[in-house]
């Protein structure tokens, strides 16, 4: 059964969502990150993806206190991302309550360093984010375009032991236009055994069902929940075996 992983984005300690990674299109929600996290926990969600959007843009973690608060007041497993650039960042994320981390930018800038993280912290603890626009990677909180092809990047780390991969089609993120089903199918065919987290564009429960049928390991969703397109009640059937 597909893993459900709500995505919780934070700026200045507040719950926000962006559209296509555009910081000028920030939408703030009234509920605090902790209140939202508790609501997920009450419904049987086991894991969340916490994104420090300020950290992603700055290149170093900013919202440690939100990570610490959620970890201290819930039993949720927290995958933390945004500003993971050094061993010190990873250690600090774990110290403040993260169960695992997701990194993107440093996998581009220093591939050897990222591989060393897989080896030293373990492939269960470090995931790769490979987020793209028209199949080219974007890094630094999606503010910087590279000329690196998505599949070449995934293949490099797959051959070096990568287990968990999160891929977002940036043009779909926060748009409610539907996931990139064909892309995810191709990734699963090219990289057997990869634990793929689909991200971006999820509109409704039907999208989650289709991703489950494709064999996607997990799905990240955010805006569809915050905008009332998906209710926690609807997700209960996915949580029975979690």
C-alpha positions in Angstrom: 0.0 0.0 0.0 1.3 3.5 -0.9 2.6 5.6 2.0 0.8 8.8 2.6 3.1 11.7 3.5 1.6 15.1 4.0 3.9 17.9 3.0 4.2 20.8 5.5 6.0 23.9 4.2 7.2 26.5 6.6 8.3 30.2 6.3 8.9 32.3 9.4 7.4 29.5 11.5 4.1 29.6 9.7 2.4 27.1 7.4 2.5 28.2 3.8 2.2 26.9 0.3 3.9 28.1 -2.9 2.8 27.6 -6.5 5.5 26.1 -8.8 8.1 27.0 -6.2 7.4 30.7 -6.7 8.1 32.6 -3.4 6.2 35.6 -4.6 3.0 33.4 -4.7 3.2 32.4 -1.1 -0.1 31.6 0.6 -0.2 31.5 4.4 -2.6 29.2 6.3 -4.1 30.1 9.7 -3.3 26.8 11.4 0.1 26.4 12.9 2.5 23.7 11.7 2.1 21.9 15.0 -1.8 22.0 14.9 -1.8 20.6 11.4 0.8 17.9 12.3 -1.4 16.9 15.3 -4.4 16.6 13.1 -2.5 14.3 10.7 -1.4 12.2 13.7 -4.9 11.8 15.0 -6.0 10.3 11.7 -3.3 7.7 11.7 -0.8 9.4 9.5 2.7 8.2 10.5 5.0 10.4 8.6 5.3 14.0 7.4 7.6 15.8 5.0 8.6 19.1 6.7 10.1 21.7 4.3 12.0 24.6 5.6 11.5 27.0 2.6 13.7 29.7 4.1 16.4 27.1 4.6 16.1 25.9 1.1 16.6 29.4 -0.3 19.3 30.4 2.1 21.3 27.2 1.9 21.3 26.5 5.7 18.5 25.4 8.0 16.4 28.2 9.5 13.3 26.6 11.1 14.9 24.2 13.6 12.3 25.3 16.2 9.4 24.0 14.2 11.1 20.7 13.7 11.8 20.5 17.4 8.2 21.5 18.3 6.5 18.9 16.1 9.0 16.2 17.1 8.4 17.0 20.8 4.6 17.1 20.7 3.8 14.3 18.3 5.0 10.7 17.5 5.2 11.5 13.8 8.3 10.4 11.9 9.6 13.6 10.3 11.4 13.7 7.0 13.1 17.1 7.0 14.3 19.1 4.0 15.5 22.6 3.2 19.1 23.8 3.7 20.8 20.5 4.2 24.3 21.3 3.0 26.7 19.9 5.5 27.3 17.0 7.9 26.6 19.5 10.7 23.1 20.3 9.1 22.2 16.6 9.1 23.4 16.1 12.6 21.5 19.1 13.8 18.3 18.0 12.0 18.5 14.6 13.7 19.3 16.3 17.0 16.1 18.4 16.7 13.9 15.4 16.0 14.1 14.5 12.3 13.8 10.8 11.6 15.3 11.2 8.1 16.4 14.0 5.7 16.0 14.8 2.1 18.7 16.8 0.2 18.9 18.1 -3.3 21.3 21.0 -3.8 24.4 19.3 -2.4 23.8 16.2 -4.5 24.5 18.5 -7.5 27.3 20.7 -6.0 29.2 17.8 -4.4 28.0 14.4 -5.4 30.8 12.7 -3.5 29.6 14.3 -0.3 26.0 13.1 -0.9 27.3 9.6 -1.5 29.2 9.8 1.8 26.0 10.7 3.5 24.3 7.5 2.1 27.2 5.5 3.5 27.7 7.2 6.9 24.1 7.9 7.9 22.6 5.0 6.0 20.4 4.8 2.9 17.3 4.6 5.2 18.1 8.1 6.6 19.0 10.1 3.6 16.8 10.6 0.6 17.5 12.4 -2.7 15.2 15.1 -4.0 15.5 15.4 -7.8 13.1 18.1 -8.8 12.8 19.3 -12.4 11.3 21.5 -15.0 11.2 20.0 -18.5 13.5 17.2 -17.2 16.3 19.6 -16.1 17.1 19.8 -12.4 16.4 22.9 -10.3 18.2 23.4 -7.0 18.5 26.0 -4.2 14.8 26.0 -3.3 14.0 25.7 -7.0 15.6 29.1 -7.7 18.5 27.9 -9.7 18.3 26.0 -13.0 21.0 23.4 -13.9 21.8 21.7 -17.2 21.7 18.3 -15.5 19.3 15.8 -17.0 16.9 14.2 -14.4 17.5 10.6 -15.4 21.3 11.0 -15.5 21.2 12.4 -12.0 19.0 9.6 -10.6 21.1 7.0 -12.3 24.4 8.2 -10.7 23.1 7.9 -7.2 21.0 4.8 -7.9 24.2 3.0 -8.9 25.7 4.1 -5.6 23.1 2.7 -3.3 20.3 5.3 -3.3 17.0 3.8 -1.9 14.6 6.8 -1.4 13.9 9.3 -4.2 11.5 12.2 -4.2 10.8 13.7 -7.6 8.7 16.8 -8.2 7.6 18.2 -11.6 7.9 21.8 -10.6 5.3 23.0 -13.2 2.7 20.8 -11.4 3.6 21.7 -7.8 0.8 23.6 -6.1 -1.4 23.6 -9.2 -3.8 20.7 -8.7 -3.4 19.6 -12.3 -2.6 16.0 -11.5 0.7 14.1 -11.0 3.2 13.3 -13.7 2.1 9.7 -14.0 4.1 8.8 -17.1 7.3 10.1 -15.6 6.8 8.1 -12.4 6.1 5.0 -14.5 9.3 5.5 -16.4 11.4 6.0 -13.3 10.1 2.8 -11.8 10.9 0.9 -15.0 14.4 2.3 -15.3 15.3 2.0 -11.6 13.9 -1.3 -10.2 13.6 -1.3 -6.5 13.8 2.4 -6.0 11.4 3.7 -3.3 9.8 6.6 -5.2 7.9 9.4 -3.6 5.7 11.2 -6.1 5.3 14.9 -5.5 3.4 17.7 -7.2 0.0 18.1 -8.7 -2.0 15.7 -6.6 -5.7 16.7 -6.9 -7.8 14.1 -5.2 -7.9 10.6 -3.9 -8.3 9.2 -7.4 -4.8 10.4 -8.1 -3.4 8.6 -5.1 -5.2 5.4 -6.1 -3.6 5.6 -9.6 -0.1 6.2 -8.1 -0.7 3.2 -5.8 -1.6 1.1 -8.9 1.6 2.2 -10.6 3.6 0.8 -7.7 4.8 4.2 -6.4 6.2 3.8 -2.8 4.8 7.0 -1.4 3.0 10.2 -2.3 3.5 13.7 -1.0 0.5 16.0 -0.9 -0.2 19.4 0.4 -2.3 21.9 -1.4 -5.1 19.4 -2.2 -5.5 18.9 1.6 -5.2 22.6 2.5 -7.7 23.6 -0.1 -10.2 20.9 0.9 -9.8 18.7 -2.2 -8.8 15.8 -0.1 -10.1 15.1 3.4 -8.4 12.9 6.0 -11.6 10.8 6.2 -11.1 9.9 2.5 -7.6 8.7 3.2 -8.5 6.3 5.9 -8.5 3.3 3.6 -4.9 3.9 2.7 -3.9 3.9 6.4 -5.3 0.5 7.5 -2.2 -1.4 6.7 0.3 1.4 7.5 
